Amino acid sequence: SGFVTEKRERAARPSRSTGKLGKRTALCREIAREVAGLSPYERRILDMIKTGGSAADKRIYKFAKRRLGSHKRAVAKREDIKAVNSKMRAKQAGAN
């Protein structure tokens, strides 16, 4: 096994932080979503969530995948629109 040494904690490389969502970008996106609202296909996804049904998740995924082109993007969009829906429902419940 060789000479026993202490494992040193190495500083994280800058390349590791690529793709992380920054505060400024998150704020800009939030404001843009507030001002512009949902796009027509996102509204359709929201409608599918509301109507529900047994295989709603799969149908939403297939629809989003066709529009966005990849599995990863489709799944992320589905979760994003679900979050928007739950936020809207929470807002509505708070208003009543």
Phi and psi in degrees as GROMACS dihedral restraints (atoms count N, CA, C in turn):
[ dihedral_restraints ]
;  ai    aj    ak    al  type     phi  dphi    fc
    3     4     5     6     1    84.8    20    10
    4     5     6     7     1  -173.1    20    10
    6     7     8     9     1   -69.5    20    10
    7     8     9    10     1   129.1    20    10
    9    10    11    12     1   -76.5    20    10
   10    11    12    13     1   123.7    20    10
   12    13    14    15     1  -125.0    20    10
   13    14    15    16     1   166.1    20    10
   15    16    17    18     1   -89.8    20    10
   16    17    18    19     1   132.9    20    10
   18    19    20    21     1   -75.0    20    10
   19    20    21    22     1   120.0    20    10
   21    22    23    24     1   -87.0    20    10
   22    23    24    25     1   139.0    20    10
   24    25    26    27     1   -81.3    20    10
   25    26    27    28     1   116.8    20    10
   27    28    29    30     1   -90.2    20    10
   28    29    30    31     1   147.7    20    10
   30    31    32    33     1   -66.6    20    10
   31    32    33    34     1   140.7    20    10
   33    34    35    36     1   -66.2    20    10
   34    35    36    37     1   137.1    20    10
   36    37    38    39     1   -76.6    20    10
   37    38    39    40     1   145.8    20    10
   39    40    41    42     1   -56.9    20    10
   40    41    42    43     1   -31.0    20    10
   42    43    44    45     1   -64.4    20    10
   43    44    45    46     1   -20.4    20    10
   45    46    47    48     1   -71.9    20    10
   46    47    48    49     1   -23.4    20    10
   48    49    50    51     1   -91.0    20    10
   49    50    51    52     1     1.5    20    10
   51    52    53    54     1   -62.9    20    10
   52    53    54    55     1   133.6    20    10
   54    55    56    57     1    90.0    20    10
   55    56    57    58     1    -6.3    20    10
   57    58    59    60     1   -73.8    20    10
   58    59    60    61     1   144.1    20    10
   60    61    62    63     1   -81.9    20    10
   61    62    63    64     1   120.6    20    10
   63    64    65    66     1   -83.5    20    10
   64    65    66    67     1   165.1    20    10
   66    67    68    69     1   -62.3    20    10
   67    68    69    70     1   -45.6    20    10
   69    70    71    72     1   -64.1    20    10
   70    71    72    73     1   -45.8    20    10
   72    73    74    75     1   -63.0    20    10
   73    74    75    76     1   -42.1    20    10
   75    76    77    78     1   -61.6    20    10
   76    77    78    79     1   -42.8    20    10
   78    79    80    81     1   -64.2    20    10
   79    80    81    82     1   -45.7    20    10
   81    82    83    84     1   -59.5    20    10
   82    83    84    85     1   -44.2    20    10
   84    85    86    87     1   -65.5    20    10
   85    86    87    88     1   -40.0    20    10
   87    88    89    90     1   -62.1    20    10
   88    89    90    91     1   -45.1    20    10
   90    91    92    93     1   -64.6    20    10
   91    92    93    94     1   -43.4    20    10
   93    94    95    96     1   -61.3    20    10
   94    95    96    97     1   -41.9    20    10
   96    97    98    99     1   -64.2    20    10
   97    98    99   100     1   -40.0    20    10
   99   100   101   102     1   -64.2    20    10
  100   101   102   103     1   -44.7    20    10
  102   103   104   105     1   -75.4    20    10
  103   104   105   106     1   -49.4    20    10
  105   106   107   108     1   -83.6    20    10
  106   107   108   109     1   -26.5    20    10
  108   109   110   111     1    76.6    20    10
  109   110   111   112     1  -159.1    20    10
  111   112   113   114     1   -93.4    20    10
  112   113   114   115     1   149.4    20    10
  114   115   116   117     1   -78.5    20    10
  115   116   117   118     1   163.3    20    10
  117   118   119   120     1   -54.2    20    10
  118   119   120   121     1   -42.4    20    10
  120   121   122   123     1   -69.2    20    10
  121   122   123   124     1   -31.8    20    10
  123   124   125   126     1   -67.9    20    10
  124   125   126   127     1   -35.2    20    10
  126   127   128   129     1   -64.9    20    10
  127   128   129   130     1   -36.7    20    10
  129   130   131   132     1   -65.2    20    10
  130   131   132   133     1   -40.4    20    10
  132   133   134   135     1   -63.3    20    10
  133   134   135   136     1   -43.6    20    10
  135   136   137   138     1   -60.1    20    10
  136   137   138   139     1   -41.2    20    10
  138   139   140   141     1   -63.6    20    10
  139   140   141   142     1   -40.7    20    10
  141   142   143   144     1   -62.5    20    10
  142   143   144   145     1   -38.8    20    10
  144   145   146   147     1   -64.3    20    10
  145   146   147   148     1   -43.9    20    10
  147   148   149   150     1   -65.5    20    10
  148   149   150   151     1   -43.5    20    10
  150   151   152   153     1   -71.4    20    10
  151   152   153   154     1   -29.7    20    10
  153   154   155   156     1    68.3    20    10
  154   155   156   157     1  -128.6    20    10
  156   157   158   159     1   101.9    20    10
  157   158   159   160     1   174.5    20    10
  159   160   161   162     1   -71.4    20    10
  160   161   162   163     1   -46.0    20    10
  162   163   164   165     1  -107.1    20    10
  163   164   165   166     1    35.0    20    10
  165   166   167   168     1   -61.5    20    10
  166   167   168   169     1   -44.3    20    10
  168   169   170   171     1   -57.8    20    10
  169   170   171   172     1   -44.2    20    10
  171   172   173   174     1   -67.0    20    10
  172   173   174   175     1   -42.1    20    10
  174   175   176   177     1   -63.5    20    10
  175   176   177   178     1   -42.7    20    10
  177   178   179   180     1   -61.8    20    10
  178   179   180   181     1   -44.5    20    10
  180   181   182   183     1   -60.0    20    10
  181   182   183   184     1   -47.4    20    10
  183   184   185   186     1   -62.7    20    10
  184   185   186   187     1   -41.4    20    10
  186   187   188   189     1   -63.3    20    10
  187   188   189   190     1   -48.8    20    10
  189   190   191   192     1   -64.1    20    10
  190   191   192   193     1   -39.0    20    10
  192   193   194   195     1   -64.1    20    10
  193   194   195   196     1   -40.5    20    10
  195   196   197   198     1   -63.4    20    10
  196   197   198   199     1   -38.1    20    10
  198   199   200   201     1   -78.3    20    10
  199   200   201   202     1   -37.3    20    10
  201   202   203   204     1   -99.6    20    10
  202   203   204   205     1   -20.9    20    10
  204   205   206   207     1    94.0    20    10
  205   206   207   208     1   -12.5    20    10
  207   208   209   210     1  -143.5    20    10
  208   209   210   211     1   156.1    20    10
  210   211   212   213     1   -59.6    20    10
  211   212   213   214     1   -49.1    20    10
  213   214   215   216     1   -59.7    20    10
  214   215   216   217     1   -46.3    20    10
  216   217   218   219     1   -66.1    20    10
  217   218   219   220     1   -39.1    20    10
  219   220   221   222     1   -64.4    20    10
  220   221   222   223     1   -44.9    20    10
  222   223   224   225     1   -65.3    20    10
  223   224   225   226     1   -42.7    20    10
  225   226   227   228     1   -63.1    20    10
  226   227   228   229     1   -41.8    20    10
  228   229   230   231     1   -65.4    20    10
  229   230   231   232     1   -41.5    20    10
  231   232   233   234     1   -59.2    20    10
  232   233   234   235     1   -45.8    20    10
  234   235   236   237     1   -66.4    20    10
  235   236   237   238     1   -38.1    20    10
  237   238   239   240     1   -62.2    20    10
  238   239   240   241     1   -47.3    20    10
  240   241   242   243     1   -69.3    20    10
  241   242   243   244     1   -33.5    20    10
  243   244   245   246     1   -62.0    20    10
  244   245   246   247     1   -41.1    20    10
  246   247   248   249     1   -64.2    20    10
  247   248   249   250     1   -40.9    20    10
  249   250   251   252     1   -61.3    20    10
  250   251   252   253     1   -43.4    20    10
  252   253   254   255     1   -62.2    20    10
  253   254   255   256     1   -45.9    20    10
  255   256   257   258     1   -66.9    20    10
  256   257   258   259     1   -34.7    20    10
  258   259   260   261     1   -65.7    20    10
  259   260   261   262     1   -42.0    20    10
  261   262   263   264     1   -64.0    20    10
  262   263   264   265     1   -41.6    20    10
  264   265   266   267     1   -65.9    20    10
  265   266   267   268     1   -38.8    20    10
  267   268   269   270     1   -65.8    20    10
  268   269   270   271     1   -39.7    20    10
  270   271   272   273     1   -63.7    20    10
  271   272   273   274     1   -42.4    20    10
  273   274   275   276     1   -66.9    20    10
  274   275   276   277     1   -39.6    20    10
  276   277   278   279     1   -66.9    20    10
  277   278   279   280     1   -35.9    20    10
  279   280   281   282     1   -68.7    20    10
  280   281   282   283     1   -33.1    20    10
  282   283   284   285     1   -72.0    20    10
  283   284   285   286     1   -34.4    20    10
